[in-house]
Amino acid sequence: MNRKKIGKALLFPPLWLMILFVPAATVFLVYSMVILGTETVPAYISYVFAAYTLTVWCFRIPRLIKFCKAFKEENRYVRKWRGDTRLRVNTSLYGSFAWNTLYGIFQLWLGFYHRTFWFYSLGAYYICLAVMRFFLLLHTRKYAPGEKMKSELIKYRACGWVFLLMNLALTLIIFFMLYWNRTFVHHMITAIMMAAYTFTSLTAAIVNVIKYRKYQSPVFSATKAISFASACVSMLTLTSTMLTTFNDGTMDVFAQKMMLGSVGIAVSCVILFMAIFMIVQGTRKLKSFNTEVKNGKQ
């Protein structure tokens, strides 16, 4: 076998082998860093293996893009998913409703078990999210966007009021974090994964808030506002985790509380502003809608 064939075989291995490389490289890398240490021979081998896996997947990116484009155009289920905004929103609401409900119940159980308001406040926050999502799901299951505009505006404004209640739970969370120094302590790998999840969810939430405005549906806008609020609170939790996990002793307790308090106040103000905006905007559009209906009857 000449050098050209060897190089092609190394850079473009079979797809099934590349798929196996991903979990193998991940497990090997994590095991080397956590168990064996970062300066051992197996750790160096895991670095090389992980870099090689990333490289061969990068060479596959053009083919993957081409395949994905063809798949989106030819598969009828994908076409239906892309073209049916209501289906996407309902699926998202079902999944997030189930997650928020289970996680909220789990936090409430921890509150009863440990007898602490810390978990009570977390549970109340996620239960509020679940109630809001279920409230909107009842509408999106029956009606298309814009079909019952008055009902959508009422639900949109009601979500603003629930945001105000949810902000009380968030205030309790921030209070417990600062006053009693209740923070989240995780392993370094877990903290990095949390950071990746938080920034991904926050970016997706911001994009969706802007993207779904074009549908002129208050219910759709409310669903994405809920996701944005959830991502903001995840940012608060991540800040607490990073301060406790990666603190090498150079930052004292007061500085940590100042940074955490600043992020907490910023998140609380964002949610408060969003709640007030939804209430004011919903009320204004309801008045305009009622006026138009009244003038139309006359």
FENFEN-V448823 format. One record per residue. N is the residue number from 1. RES is the residue in one letter. SS is DSSP state (@ for helix, = for strand, . for the rest). OMEGA is omega in radians with two decimals (none if undefined). Layout:
n	res	ss	omega
N	RES	SS	OMEGA
N	RES	SS	OMEGA
//
This chain:
n	res	ss	omega
1	M	.	-3.11
2	N	.	-3.07
3	R	@	-3.11
4	K	@	3.14
5	K	@	3.11
6	I	@	3.13
7	G	@	3.12
8	K	@	3.14
9	A	@	3.13
10	L	@	-3.09
11	L	@	-3.13
12	F	.	3.10
13	P	.	3.10
14	P	.	-3.07
15	L	@	-3.13
16	W	@	3.12
17	L	@	3.10
18	M	@	3.12
19	I	@	3.10
20	L	@	-3.14
21	F	@	-3.02
22	V	@	3.11
23	P	@	-3.14
24	A	@	3.14
25	A	@	-3.14
26	T	@	-3.13
27	V	@	-3.13
28	F	@	-3.13
29	L	@	3.14
30	V	@	3.14
31	Y	@	-3.13
32	S	@	-3.10
33	M	@	-3.04
34	V	@	-3.02
35	I	@	-3.01
36	L	@	-3.09
37	G	.	-3.04
38	T	.	-3.08
39	E	.	3.10
40	T	.	-3.14
41	V	@	3.09
42	P	@	3.11
43	A	@	3.11
44	Y	@	3.10
45	I	@	3.13
46	S	@	3.09
47	Y	@	-3.13
48	V	@	-3.13
49	F	@	3.11
50	A	@	3.11
51	A	@	3.10
52	Y	@	3.12
53	T	@	3.12
54	L	@	-3.11
55	T	@	-3.10
56	V	@	3.08
57	W	@	3.08
58	C	@	3.09
59	F	@	-3.14
60	R	.	-3.04
61	I	@	3.12
62	P	@	3.13
63	R	@	-3.14
64	L	@	3.10
65	I	@	3.12
66	K	@	3.14
67	F	@	-3.13
68	C	@	3.11
69	K	@	3.13
70	A	@	-3.13
71	F	@	3.14
72	K	@	-3.09
73	E	@	-3.01
74	E	@	-3.07
75	N	.	-3.05
76	R	@	3.13
77	Y	@	3.09
78	V	@	3.11
79	R	@	3.11
80	K	@	3.14
81	W	@	-3.13
82	R	@	-3.06
83	G	@	-3.09
84	D	.	-3.13
85	T	@	-3.14
86	R	@	3.11
87	L	@	-3.14
88	R	@	-3.13
89	V	@	3.14
90	N	@	3.11
91	T	@	3.10
92	S	@	3.14
93	L	@	3.12
94	Y	@	-3.11
95	G	@	-3.12
96	S	@	3.09
97	F	@	3.12
98	A	@	-3.13
99	W	@	-3.12
100	N	@	3.14
101	T	@	-3.12
102	L	@	-3.12
103	Y	@	3.10
104	G	@	3.09
105	I	@	3.12
106	F	@	3.12
107	Q	@	3.09
108	L	@	3.09
109	W	@	3.08
110	L	@	3.10
111	G	@	3.09
112	F	@	-3.08
113	Y	@	-3.10
114	H	@	-3.13
115	R	.	-3.14
116	T	.	3.12
117	F	@	3.11
118	W	@	-3.13
119	F	@	3.05
120	Y	@	-3.11
121	S	@	3.08
122	L	@	3.12
123	G	@	3.13
124	A	@	3.14
125	Y	@	-3.09
126	Y	@	3.04
127	I	@	3.07
128	C	@	3.10
129	L	@	-3.13
130	A	@	3.13
131	V	@	3.14
132	M	@	-3.13
133	R	@	3.12
134	F	@	3.11
135	F	@	3.13
136	L	@	-3.13
137	L	@	3.10
138	L	@	-3.14
139	H	@	-3.05
140	T	@	3.10
141	R	.	-3.03
142	K	.	-2.97
143	Y	.	3.04
144	A	.	-3.13
145	P	.	3.13
146	G	.	-3.11
147	E	.	3.10
148	K	.	-3.00
149	M	@	-3.13
150	K	@	3.12
151	S	@	3.12
152	E	@	-3.14
153	L	@	3.11
154	I	@	3.13
155	K	@	3.11
156	Y	@	3.12
157	R	@	3.12
158	A	@	3.09
159	C	@	3.07
160	G	@	3.10
161	W	@	3.11
162	V	@	3.07
163	F	@	3.10
164	L	@	3.08
165	L	@	3.14
166	M	@	3.12
167	N	@	3.05
168	L	@	3.08
169	A	@	3.12
170	L	@	3.10
171	T	@	3.08
172	L	@	3.12
173	I	@	3.14
174	I	@	3.13
175	F	@	3.13
176	F	@	3.13
177	M	@	-3.03
178	L	@	-3.02
179	Y	@	-3.13
180	W	.	3.11
181	N	.	3.10
182	R	.	-3.10
183	T	.	-3.13
184	F	.	3.12
185	V	.	-3.13
186	H	.	3.04
187	H	.	-3.09
188	M	@	-3.14
189	I	@	3.11
190	T	@	3.13
191	A	@	3.12
192	I	@	3.10
193	M	@	3.09
194	M	@	3.13
195	A	@	3.12
196	A	@	3.13
197	Y	@	-3.08
198	T	@	-3.12
199	F	@	3.10
200	T	@	-3.12
201	S	@	3.13
202	L	@	3.11
203	T	@	3.13
204	A	@	-3.14
205	A	@	3.13
206	I	@	3.13
207	V	@	-3.11
208	N	@	3.09
209	V	@	3.13
210	I	@	-3.06
211	K	@	-3.02
212	Y	@	3.05
213	R	@	-3.08
214	K	@	3.14
215	Y	@	3.10
216	Q	.	3.13
217	S	.	3.13
218	P	@	-3.14
219	V	@	3.09
220	F	@	3.12
221	S	@	3.13
222	A	@	3.14
223	T	@	-3.13
224	K	@	3.05
225	A	@	3.10
226	I	@	3.12
227	S	@	3.12
228	F	@	3.11
229	A	@	3.11
230	S	@	3.13
231	A	@	3.11
232	C	@	3.13
233	V	@	3.03
234	S	@	3.08
235	M	@	3.09
236	L	@	3.11
237	T	@	3.13
238	L	@	3.11
239	T	@	3.11
240	S	@	-3.14
241	T	@	-3.12
242	M	@	-3.12
243	L	@	-3.12
244	T	@	-3.06
245	T	@	-3.02
246	F	.	3.10
247	N	.	-3.12
248	D	.	3.13
249	G	.	-3.13
250	T	.	-3.14
251	M	.	-3.12
252	D	.	-3.06
253	V	@	-3.12
254	F	@	3.14
255	A	@	3.09
256	Q	@	3.14
257	K	@	3.11
258	M	@	-3.14
259	M	@	-3.14
260	L	@	3.11
261	G	@	3.12
262	S	@	3.11
263	V	@	3.14
264	G	@	3.12
265	I	@	3.13
266	A	@	3.13
267	V	@	3.13
268	S	@	-3.14
269	C	@	3.12
270	V	@	-3.14
271	I	@	3.11
272	L	@	3.10
273	F	@	3.14
274	M	@	3.12
275	A	@	-3.14
276	I	@	3.13
277	F	@	-3.13
278	M	@	3.13
279	I	@	-3.12
280	V	@	-3.13
281	Q	@	3.13
282	G	@	3.13
283	T	@	-3.12
284	R	@	-3.13
285	K	@	3.07
286	L	@	3.10
287	K	@	3.13
288	S	@	3.14
289	F	@	3.13
290	N	@	3.10
291	T	@	3.14
292	E	@	3.12
293	V	@	-3.13
294	K	@	3.12
295	N	@	3.13
296	G	@	3.12
297	K	@	3.14
298	Q	.	none
//
